[in-house]
């Protein structure tokens, strides 16, 4: 398990109320899930650009991701 750090954030009341209600009692896990999803969305353009550059190199893609992806 990775190291955890406690932090403080300020949120609008309505957003916090929704997160608490939707979290099933584990607000930290709910927020972590939301942040990880955003992290993936933020990386999508870089991954897309890499795939476009590597599109002609199916051997490289197969080596990295497996034959079924390339």
HUCORVEN-V551705 format. One record per backbone hydrogen bond with DSSP energy under -0.5 kcal/mol. NH is the residue of the N-H (numbers start at 0). CO is the residue of the C=O. If there is no record, write none. Layout:
NH|CO, NH|CO
This chain:
10|8, 15|11, 16|12, 17|13, 18|14, 19|15, 20|16, 21|17, 22|18, 23|20, 24|19, 25|22, 29|25, 30|26, 31|27, 32|28, 33|29, 34|30, 35|31, 36|32, 37|33, 38|34, 39|35, 40|36, 41|37, 42|38, 43|39, 43|40, 46|42, 47|43, 48|44, 49|45, 50|46, 51|47, 52|48, 53|49, 54|51, 56|53, 57|55, 60|56, 61|57, 62|58, 63|59, 64|60, 65|60, 65|61, 68|65, 69|65
